[in-house]
Amino acid sequence: MNSMTGYGLFEKRCEDFYIKVEMKSVNNRYLDINVRMPGSIMYAEEAVKSFIKSKIKRGKVDVFINFEYLDSSQVEIDIDYELLNKYIIISKELEEKLGVASDISFSKLMRDSNIIKPQKAEFDGDYIKEELLKVLDEAANEFVKSRSFEGEKIREDFKIKLKEVKRLTDFIEERAPISLKENENRLRERVAEFLQSSEINEDRILTEIAIMLDKLSIDEEITRLKIHTHNFNDIINQEGPIGRKLDFLIQEMNRESNTIGSKSNDIEITSAVVMLKSEIEKLREQAQNVE
């Protein structure tokens, strides 16, 4: 089981260039990959994203790639004069329309990677991409390890909460027949009082009592809740993406606990249901961190 929160970092100094890859992730319903990399190696962006998709299935992943040539004397600078000229024209138009001095300076424009692009014509782009993917692989391994480490802590927390869910469910199961019998006795007492002053058929009344008691029974809900809890425990011991399975089970557990609460008028069961729903909510919050 993996957490959706992770971090990985790896860097490598080759003969002529330096590569550093940093990966971070937080919770997200789907897989959302954001890659920040210099314009000089932007051609490798799709390869980077494809690689990440093969390793990660869920979460918002930010990838920061730093690439530098070590020998600056061999670097050629490619300037996009057309784009630079457009910036200058727009800046002047804004000054005229707004009546304020523009704070766009050449030093700021020079920092735009779309305008200034370091080039290394003699380097094979495939070679750079190959080295980049090697560094990315190492960073991703560290990233996955951190997610797995966090996932183990979440798994242990799940087990603690599931024990409490089981304890509360067992209590409700033990209390349910007692509560049902108390309801039956109260109904019989009321019916007995009613029959003393009525000519209604007693067998018919007793049949209606049985129907009412059947509607108050929570045996089926308890059985389903125990099954969901058992399945939850099985799933958290599985490998691979399990977050959405847990989301579904938590919805079902919540549904059963709500039904139990609405059916029962027993104060002890009602109190246990309140605590049960609290534990299920804690499971839901923690499941948001699971891939």
SVG drawing of the C-alpha trace seen along z (x, -y; Angstrom):
<svg xmlns="http://www.w3.org/2000/svg" viewBox="-65 -59 100 75">
<polyline fill="none" stroke="black" stroke-width="0.4" points="0.0,0.0 1.3,-3.4 0.6,-6.9 -0.1,-9.6 2.4,-11.8 6.0,-11.3 9.3,-12.8 12.3,-11.8 15.5,-13.5 18.5,-12.4 21.2,-14.3 24.0,-13.3 27.0,-15.1 28.0,-13.9 31.1,-14.9 29.5,-18.0 26.2,-18.6 24.5,-18.3 21.0,-16.9 18.9,-17.1 15.4,-15.7 13.1,-16.4 9.7,-14.8 6.9,-15.7 3.3,-14.6 0.1,-15.2 -3.4,-13.8 -5.5,-13.9 -8.5,-12.0 -6.7,-11.2 -3.1,-11.2 -2.1,-14.8 1.5,-15.3 3.1,-18.7 6.7,-18.9 8.9,-22.0 12.0,-21.8 14.3,-24.1 13.3,-25.0 16.5,-23.5 15.4,-20.0 11.6,-20.4 11.7,-17.8 11.9,-15.2 8.8,-16.3 6.5,-13.6 9.0,-10.9 9.3,-12.1 5.5,-12.1 5.1,-8.6 7.8,-7.3 6.0,-8.7 2.7,-7.2 4.3,-3.8 5.4,-4.2 2.5,-6.1 -1.2,-5.7 -2.7,-8.4 -1.9,-11.7 -0.8,-15.2 2.9,-14.9 5.2,-17.8 8.5,-17.1 11.3,-19.7 14.1,-19.2 17.3,-21.2 19.7,-20.9 22.9,-22.8 25.9,-22.6 29.1,-22.5 31.3,-24.1 29.7,-27.4 32.2,-28.3 30.7,-25.6 27.2,-26.8 25.5,-28.7 22.7,-31.1 19.7,-31.0 17.6,-34.2 14.0,-34.4 14.1,-38.0 10.6,-37.9 9.2,-37.1 11.5,-39.6 10.2,-42.3 6.6,-41.5 7.3,-41.8 8.8,-45.3 5.9,-46.4 3.3,-45.2 5.2,-47.0 5.2,-50.3 1.5,-49.9 0.7,-49.4 2.7,-52.4 0.7,-54.6 -2.7,-53.2 -2.3,-53.1 0.0,-56.1 2.5,-54.3 6.1,-53.4 6.7,-49.7 8.9,-47.8 9.8,-45.3 13.6,-45.3 16.0,-43.4 17.3,-41.5 13.8,-40.2 13.3,-39.3 16.6,-37.5 15.3,-35.1 12.4,-34.0 13.4,-30.5 11.2,-31.0 13.4,-33.9 16.8,-32.8 17.6,-29.2 21.0,-27.6 21.9,-25.3 24.5,-22.6 24.4,-21.6 27.1,-18.9 25.2,-17.0 22.9,-14.2 19.4,-15.0 18.7,-11.3 21.8,-10.9 20.7,-13.8 17.2,-12.3 18.6,-8.9 20.7,-10.3 17.7,-12.4 15.5,-9.3 18.2,-7.4 18.3,-10.3 14.5,-10.3 14.4,-6.6 16.6,-7.0 14.5,-9.9 11.3,-7.9 12.7,-4.9 13.4,-7.2 9.9,-8.7 8.2,-5.3 10.1,-4.2 8.9,-7.3 5.4,-6.6 5.7,-3.0 7.1,-4.0 4.2,-6.5 1.8,-3.8 3.0,-1.4 2.2,-3.9 -1.2,-4.5 -1.8,-0.7 -1.0,-0.4 -3.3,-3.3 -6.1,-1.6 -5.7,1.6 -6.1,-0.3 -9.2,-2.0 -10.6,1.3 -10.2,2.9 -12.4,0.2 -15.0,0.6 -15.1,4.3 -15.4,3.8 -18.4,1.4 -20.0,3.7 -19.7,6.6 -21.3,4.6 -24.2,3.6 -24.6,7.2 -24.8,8.4 -27.1,5.6 -29.5,6.0 -31.5,9.1 -31.9,7.6 -33.2,4.4 -35.5,6.2 -36.9,8.3 -37.5,5.1 -39.4,3.6 -41.4,6.8 -42.3,6.7 -43.4,3.1 -45.6,3.7 -47.2,6.8 -48.0,4.8 -49.6,2.0 -51.6,4.5 -52.8,6.3 -54.1,3.0 -55.7,2.3 -57.4,5.8 -59.1,5.4 -61.2,2.7 -61.5,3.9 -62.9,6.8 -60.1,6.8 -58.7,10.3 -55.7,11.1 -54.0,13.2 -54.1,10.4 -52.5,8.0 -49.7,10.5 -49.0,10.8 -48.7,7.1 -46.3,7.0 -44.1,9.6 -44.0,7.5 -43.1,4.4 -40.3,6.2 -38.9,7.6 -38.7,4.0 -36.8,3.0 -34.3,5.9 -30.7,4.8 -29.3,8.2 -28.7,7.8 -27.1,4.4 -24.7,5.8 -23.8,8.8 -23.0,6.5 -21.0,4.1 -18.9,7.0 -18.3,8.2 -17.2,4.7 -14.9,4.5 -13.4,7.8 -12.9,6.9 -11.3,3.6 -8.8,5.4 -8.0,7.7 -7.6,4.9 -5.1,2.9 -2.8,5.9 -2.8,5.9 -0.1,4.3 -0.8,1.7 -3.4,-1.0 -6.3,-0.4 -7.5,-3.9 -10.7,-3.8 -11.6,-0.3 -11.3,-1.7 -13.4,-4.7 -16.2,-2.4 -16.1,-0.2 -16.2,-3.2 -19.3,-4.5 -20.9,-1.1 -19.9,-1.0 -21.3,-4.4 -24.5,-3.4 -25.0,-0.4 -24.2,-2.4 -26.7,-5.1 -29.4,-2.5 -28.7,-0.9 -28.9,-4.3 -32.2,-5.1 -33.8,-1.7 -32.8,-1.5 -34.4,-3.4 -32.1,-1.8 -29.9,-4.4 -26.9,-2.1 -27.0,-1.1 -27.5,-4.8 -24.5,-5.8 -22.4,-3.0 -23.5,-4.1 -22.3,-7.6 -18.9,-6.3 -18.9,-3.9 -19.6,-6.7 -16.8,-8.7 -14.3,-5.9 -15.6,-5.4 -15.1,-9.1 -11.5,-8.7 -11.0,-5.8 -12.4,-8.0 -10.0,-10.9 -7.1,-8.6 -8.1,-6.8 -7.8,-10.1 -4.0,-9.6 -3.9,-6.2 -2.9,-5.7"/>
</svg>
